[in-house]
C-alpha cells in the first residue's frame, strides 16, 4: 500500500505491506486523515515506547475511513461501516491507504459529515471534551476562560462549554470575534491587545483551558477560584515545580464512548466542525509548508443530506495554526489517491 513516511525531517512516499489486524483490532481503509504540524517533532514519532530510536514513522493519528477487516475478537463494528477516530501515537498513522485501530479508539462516523469533514473531529473534539469534563469537572454556570479559542481545540471547547451552560470567556484575535460569538462565547478578549487579559477578566473563573502555551497558564493562575482547575495541552512548563501547573497538562486519549457522544452532537447540529484546507496524500510535505505560512480562514463544514455527494477532496479544508496566532491546533486532511469521497 502507498504511505507517506518520515525520512530524516521530510515526508516521502513509500510502498509497504498492507497491515493485518491482530486480536481486537480493526483494519480501516482510510478516507481522510489529519496531521498536526508539530507531530513530526514529537517523541512518539522518533522513539518507540521503550525509548529506542524509531525510523520511518507514518504520521497522522486521527482519521475517517471504512472498516475493511476484523481481527480475532473484534466486535461492535462491521465490514463496510464508516468510522472515525484516532489510534496509538506510537503506532503507524493514517497517511496511508490502511490503518489499524482498536474498537476503543473508533466509533461510527457522524452521518451528517463527509469523510473528510469527519477526519477533522476526533483529536480536537476529544481533547476539548476530556479537558472540560475529565480534567476541569465542568458544571452549568461555571466561568470558563479559553486561550486560543478560535483554534482546532478551542472552537470545540467553546461550543461544548456553552452548550453545557458555562459562561465562556475567549481570547483570540479580533478577526475571529464574530466567529466565536456564533459558537457561544459570552466575552471576548484580544489576545494581542495592549491590555493584558488578566486585567480584563473581572471575576474569578472556574476553569482555565490553555491551548496555545507561552506564559498564558502562569498568568491565569491568580484568576482561578480556590479548588478549581487549570488545564493545558502544551508542555511549555513541564519542568515547573508548581503542582498546579504540573497537574494541568494532559494528553488526549482515545475514547469510544466520548466519540459516540460527539458524533451525536454533530448529527443533531449541536456541535460544528470548521475546516480550512485539504491536499492529496502525495502533496503532504508541500501542504505542511504552505498551510504553516497562511493565516487562518475558518469556514463551517456544511451539513448535507445523505443523498448529496461529499465535497470535492481537493477543495476541502481544515483548521490551521500559525506561529503567534490564536489557532490552537493544526489539522490537514490527506486523502489516498485511490479513494473517492
C-alpha positions as CSV (number, residue, x, y, z in Angstrom):
1,X,0.0,0.0,0.0
2,X,1.0,3.6,-0.5
3,X,2.1,5.7,2.5
4,X,3.8,8.9,3.4
5,X,6.5,8.2,6.0
6,X,9.2,10.2,7.8
7,X,12.7,10.1,6.3
8,X,15.0,12.3,8.3
9,X,12.9,15.5,8.6
10,X,10.9,15.1,5.4
11,X,7.8,13.0,4.5
12,X,8.4,10.8,1.5
13,X,6.2,8.4,-0.5
14,X,6.8,4.7,0.0
15,X,5.2,1.3,-0.6
16,X,4.8,-1.0,2.4
17,X,2.9,-4.2,3.0
18,X,-0.7,-3.8,4.0
19,X,-1.1,-4.4,7.8
20,X,-3.2,-7.3,9.0
21,X,-5.5,-6.9,12.1
22,X,-4.4,-8.7,15.2
23,X,-6.6,-9.7,18.1
24,X,-9.1,-6.9,19.0
25,X,-8.0,-4.8,16.0
26,X,-9.9,-3.4,13.1
27,X,-8.3,-2.8,9.6
28,X,-9.6,0.5,8.3
29,X,-9.4,1.7,4.7
30,X,-8.5,5.4,5.2
31,X,-10.7,8.1,3.6
32,X,-9.1,11.1,5.1
33,X,-6.5,11.8,7.8
34,X,-5.4,14.7,10.0
35,X,-1.8,15.5,11.0
36,X,-0.7,18.2,13.4
37,X,2.1,20.3,12.1
38,X,4.4,19.7,15.1
39,X,3.8,16.0,15.0
40,X,7.0,15.3,13.1
41,X,8.9,16.6,16.1
42,X,7.0,14.6,18.8
43,X,8.7,11.9,20.9
44,X,6.5,9.0,19.6
45,X,7.4,10.0,16.0
46,X,11.1,9.4,16.6
47,X,11.1,6.9,19.6
48,X,9.4,3.7,20.4
49,X,7.6,3.1,23.7
50,X,10.7,1.5,25.1
51,X,12.8,4.6,24.2
52,X,14.6,3.1,21.2
53,X,15.1,5.1,18.0
54,X,12.2,4.9,15.7
55,X,12.6,5.4,11.9
56,X,10.1,5.6,9.0
57,X,7.2,6.6,11.2
58,X,3.9,7.1,9.4
59,X,2.2,10.2,10.9
60,X,-1.5,11.3,11.3
61,X,-3.3,9.7,14.2
62,X,-6.9,10.9,13.5
63,X,-8.8,9.7,10.5
64,X,-12.0,8.7,8.9
65,X,-12.5,5.5,6.9
66,X,-14.4,2.3,6.3
67,X,-13.9,-1.0,8.2
68,X,-12.1,-3.4,5.8
69,X,-11.5,-6.4,8.1
70,X,-11.8,-7.5,11.7
71,X,-9.1,-9.2,13.9
72,X,-10.0,-12.1,16.2
73,X,-12.3,-10.9,18.9
74,X,-13.0,-7.5,17.4
75,X,-16.7,-6.7,17.6
76,X,-19.2,-3.9,17.6
77,X,-18.5,-2.7,14.0
78,X,-18.9,-4.5,10.7
79,X,-17.0,-4.5,7.4
80,X,-18.1,-1.6,5.2
81,X,-19.1,0.6,8.1
82,X,-17.9,4.2,8.1
83,X,-15.9,5.2,11.2
84,X,-13.8,7.9,12.6
85,X,-11.3,8.0,15.5
86,X,-7.7,8.0,16.5
87,X,-5.0,5.4,17.2
88,X,-2.0,5.0,19.4
89,X,0.7,7.7,19.0
90,X,3.4,5.0,18.8
91,X,1.7,3.1,16.0
92,X,1.7,3.9,12.3
93,X,-0.7,6.6,11.5
94,X,-3.2,7.3,8.7
95,X,-1.1,8.9,6.0
96,X,-1.6,5.5,4.3
97,X,-4.2,3.6,2.5
98,X,-5.0,1.4,5.5
99,X,-4.6,1.8,9.3
100,X,-5.1,-0.5,12.3
101,X,-7.1,0.7,15.4
102,X,-8.8,-0.9,18.3
103,X,-12.5,-0.6,18.9
104,X,-12.0,1.6,22.0
105,X,-10.5,4.3,19.7
106,X,-13.0,4.5,16.9
107,X,-16.8,4.9,16.5
108,X,-19.4,5.1,13.7
109,X,-18.7,8.4,11.8
110,X,-21.3,11.2,12.1
111,X,-23.9,10.8,9.4
112,X,-24.1,14.4,8.5
113,X,-20.4,14.9,7.7
114,X,-18.4,13.8,4.7
115,X,-15.4,11.5,5.4
116,X,-13.0,14.4,5.0
117,X,-15.0,16.6,7.4
118,X,-15.2,13.7,9.9
119,X,-11.4,13.4,10.0
120,X,-11.1,16.9,11.4
121,X,-13.0,16.0,14.6
122,X,-11.5,13.2,16.7
123,X,-8.4,14.6,18.4
124,X,-9.6,18.2,18.7
125,X,-13.1,17.3,20.0
126,X,-11.8,14.6,22.3
127,X,-9.2,17.0,23.7
128,X,-11.8,19.6,24.4
129,X,-14.2,17.1,25.9
130,X,-11.6,15.5,28.2
131,X,-10.2,18.8,29.2
132,X,-13.5,20.3,30.2
133,X,-15.1,17.2,31.8
134,X,-12.4,14.7,32.9
135,X,-9.9,17.4,34.0
136,X,-12.0,20.5,34.6
137,X,-15.1,18.9,36.0
138,X,-17.3,21.3,34.1
139,X,-20.7,22.3,35.7
140,X,-23.5,24.5,34.5
141,X,-22.9,28.1,35.5
142,X,-19.1,27.7,35.5
143,X,-17.0,30.6,34.2
144,X,-14.5,29.1,31.6
145,X,-11.5,31.1,30.2
146,X,-10.3,29.5,27.0
147,X,-7.0,30.7,25.5
148,X,-6.7,30.1,21.7
149,X,-10.5,29.9,21.4
150,X,-10.6,30.0,17.6
151,X,-8.2,27.1,17.2
152,X,-8.8,23.5,16.4
153,X,-9.3,22.5,20.1
154,X,-10.6,25.9,21.2
155,X,-13.5,26.0,18.9
156,X,-14.8,22.7,20.2
157,X,-14.1,23.8,23.8
158,X,-16.2,27.0,23.3
159,X,-19.1,25.1,21.9
160,X,-19.1,22.2,24.4
161,X,-18.7,24.6,27.4
162,X,-21.5,26.9,26.1
163,X,-23.9,24.0,25.4
164,X,-23.4,22.7,28.9
165,X,-24.4,26.1,30.5
166,X,-21.0,27.7,31.1
167,X,-20.1,31.3,30.7
168,X,-17.3,31.3,28.1
169,X,-14.5,33.9,28.1
170,X,-12.5,33.6,24.9
171,X,-9.1,35.0,24.0
172,X,-8.5,35.3,20.3
173,X,-7.5,37.8,17.5
174,X,-10.3,40.3,16.8
175,X,-10.9,39.0,13.3
176,X,-12.3,35.9,15.0
177,X,-14.6,37.6,17.4
178,X,-17.8,37.3,15.3
179,X,-17.0,33.6,14.6
180,X,-16.6,32.9,18.4
181,X,-19.8,34.8,19.3
182,X,-21.7,32.4,17.0
183,X,-20.1,29.5,18.8
184,X,-21.3,30.7,22.2
185,X,-18.5,32.9,23.6
186,X,-20.0,35.5,26.0
187,X,-16.9,37.6,26.5
188,X,-14.1,38.2,24.0
189,X,-10.6,39.4,24.7
190,X,-8.0,40.5,22.2
191,X,-5.1,38.0,22.6
192,X,-2.7,40.6,21.1
193,X,-4.2,43.7,22.7
194,X,-2.2,46.2,24.8
195,X,-4.2,45.4,27.9
196,X,-3.2,42.1,29.5
197,X,-6.1,39.6,29.5
198,X,-5.8,39.2,33.3
199,X,-6.8,42.8,33.7
200,X,-9.9,42.3,31.6
201,X,-11.2,39.2,33.4
202,X,-13.2,41.0,36.0
203,X,-14.4,38.0,38.1
204,X,-12.7,34.7,39.1
205,X,-13.1,31.7,36.8
206,X,-13.7,28.0,37.5
207,X,-11.7,26.6,34.6
208,X,-8.7,27.9,32.5
209,X,-8.2,25.9,29.3
210,X,-4.9,26.9,27.7
211,X,-4.4,25.6,24.1
212,X,-1.6,27.9,23.0
213,X,1.1,27.8,25.7
214,X,3.6,30.5,26.5
215,X,3.0,32.4,29.7
216,X,-0.8,32.2,29.5
217,X,-1.2,29.5,32.0
218,X,1.1,31.1,34.6
219,X,-0.7,34.4,34.2
220,X,-4.1,32.8,34.5
221,X,-3.5,31.0,37.8
222,X,-4.5,34.0,40.0
223,X,-7.8,34.2,38.2
224,X,-8.9,30.7,39.2
225,X,-11.3,30.1,42.1
226,X,-9.9,28.1,45.0
227,X,-10.3,24.4,44.3
228,X,-11.0,24.8,40.6
229,X,-8.8,23.8,37.7
230,X,-6.2,24.9,35.2
231,X,-5.8,22.8,32.1
232,X,-3.2,22.9,29.3
233,X,-2.4,20.8,26.3
234,X,1.1,22.3,25.8
235,X,4.2,21.1,27.5
236,X,5.8,24.5,27.8
237,X,6.0,24.2,31.6
238,X,6.7,20.5,32.0
239,X,9.7,21.3,34.3
240,X,7.7,23.5,36.6
241,X,7.7,22.6,40.3
242,X,4.3,24.3,40.9
243,X,1.8,21.5,41.4
244,X,-1.0,23.4,39.9
245,X,1.0,23.7,36.6
246,X,2.4,20.1,36.8
247,X,-1.2,18.7,37.2
248,X,-2.7,20.9,34.5
249,X,-1.0,19.2,31.5
250,X,-2.7,16.2,29.8
251,X,-2.6,14.3,26.5
252,X,-5.8,13.3,24.8
253,X,-6.7,9.6,24.9
254,X,-8.9,7.5,22.6
255,X,-12.4,7.0,23.9
256,X,-15.1,5.2,22.1
257,X,-18.0,6.4,24.3
258,X,-16.9,10.0,24.0
259,X,-16.6,9.7,20.2
260,X,-20.2,8.4,20.2
261,X,-21.4,11.4,22.1
262,X,-19.5,13.8,19.9
263,X,-21.0,12.2,16.8
264,X,-24.5,12.5,18.2
265,X,-24.0,16.2,19.0
266,X,-22.7,16.8,15.4
267,X,-25.7,14.9,13.9
268,X,-28.2,17.0,16.0
269,X,-26.5,20.2,14.9
270,X,-25.3,21.0,18.5
271,X,-21.7,20.8,17.6
272,X,-20.0,22.0,14.4
273,X,-16.6,21.4,12.8
274,X,-14.7,24.0,10.8
275,X,-12.1,23.3,8.1
276,X,-9.6,25.2,6.0
277,X,-7.6,23.2,3.5
278,X,-7.1,19.8,2.0
279,X,-4.3,18.4,-0.1
280,X,-3.8,14.9,-1.7
281,X,-1.7,12.4,0.1
282,X,1.3,12.8,-2.2
283,X,1.4,16.6,-1.6
284,X,1.6,16.3,2.2
285,X,5.0,17.8,2.6
286,X,4.3,20.8,0.4
287,X,1.0,21.2,2.2
288,X,2.6,21.4,5.6
289,X,4.8,24.3,4.4
290,X,2.0,26.1,2.6
291,X,-0.5,25.9,5.4
292,X,2.0,27.0,8.0
293,X,2.5,30.3,6.2
294,X,-1.1,31.2,5.7
295,X,-3.4,33.0,8.2
296,X,-6.5,31.0,9.4
297,X,-9.7,31.3,7.5
298,X,-12.3,29.3,9.5
299,X,-15.3,28.1,7.5
300,X,-18.1,25.9,8.6
301,X,-18.2,22.4,7.4
302,X,-21.7,22.2,5.7
303,X,-24.3,19.8,6.9
304,X,-25.5,17.8,3.9
305,X,-28.2,15.3,3.1
306,X,-27.0,11.8,2.8
307,X,-28.1,11.7,-0.8
308,X,-25.7,14.6,-1.6
309,X,-22.2,13.9,-2.7
310,X,-19.3,14.8,-0.4
311,X,-17.4,18.0,-1.2
312,X,-14.5,17.6,-3.7
313,X,-11.4,16.3,-1.9
314,X,-9.2,19.0,-3.4
315,X,-11.3,21.9,-2.1
316,X,-12.0,20.7,1.5
317,X,-10.3,22.5,4.3
318,X,-9.1,22.1,7.9
319,X,-8.3,24.2,10.9
320,X,-4.8,25.6,10.8
321,X,-2.3,27.3,13.1
322,X,0.3,29.9,12.6
323,X,3.1,31.0,15.0
324,X,1.9,33.6,17.3
325,X,-1.7,33.2,16.3
326,X,-4.7,32.1,18.3
327,X,-5.4,28.9,16.5
328,X,-4.7,26.1,18.8
329,X,-4.1,23.1,16.6
330,X,-3.2,22.3,13.0
331,X,-5.0,19.7,11.0
332,X,-4.5,18.6,7.4
333,X,-6.6,16.2,5.5
334,X,-4.7,13.8,3.2
335,X,-6.7,11.5,1.1
336,X,-5.1,8.4,-0.5
337,X,-5.4,9.0,-4.3
338,X,-7.3,5.8,-5.0
339,X,-10.1,6.5,-2.5
340,X,-13.1,8.6,-3.5
341,X,-15.0,10.6,-1.0
